[in-house]
Amino acid sequence: MKNKEIQMKWKNLHDINTFQCVENEVYLGGKDENGEDITIVFSTFELLEWLEVSYMKEQLIKYIKEL
């Protein structure tokens, strides 16, 4: 059996222009780093479990104050 090499795929989501939450899925859509349309679908449960919104807000405020 061959070892399969795991390859990470990195995408940047710029210009977020679409948000939708249906049942247990959250959709974020926009343009990627090349200007191409991209939609990312998350499990709502996992997204809420992993995101620390208060921490994200704190970091953003710190960033804005440094501008």
ChimeraX attribute file (.defattr): number of C-alpha atoms within 10 A of each C-alpha:
attribute: neighborCount
match mode: 1-to-1
recipient: residues
	/A:1	3
	/A:2	4
	/A:3	5
	/A:4	6
	/A:5	6
	/A:6	6
	/A:7	6
	/A:8	6
	/A:9	5
	/A:10	6
	/A:11	11
	/A:12	11
	/A:13	19
	/A:14	16
	/A:15	13
	/A:16	14
	/A:17	10
	/A:18	11
	/A:19	12
	/A:20	11
	/A:21	13
	/A:22	9
	/A:23	8
	/A:24	11
	/A:25	15
	/A:26	16
	/A:27	15
	/A:28	16
	/A:29	18
	/A:30	18
	/A:31	17
	/A:32	16
	/A:33	12
	/A:34	10
	/A:35	11
	/A:36	10
	/A:37	14
	/A:38	17
	/A:39	16
	/A:40	12
	/A:41	12
	/A:42	15
	/A:43	15
	/A:44	15
	/A:45	11
	/A:46	11
	/A:47	13
	/A:48	11
	/A:49	9
	/A:50	8
	/A:51	10
	/A:52	10
	/A:53	10
	/A:54	9
	/A:55	10
	/A:56	11
	/A:57	11
	/A:58	10
	/A:59	12
	/A:60	12
	/A:61	11
	/A:62	11
	/A:63	10
	/A:64	8
	/A:65	8
	/A:66	7
	/A:67	5
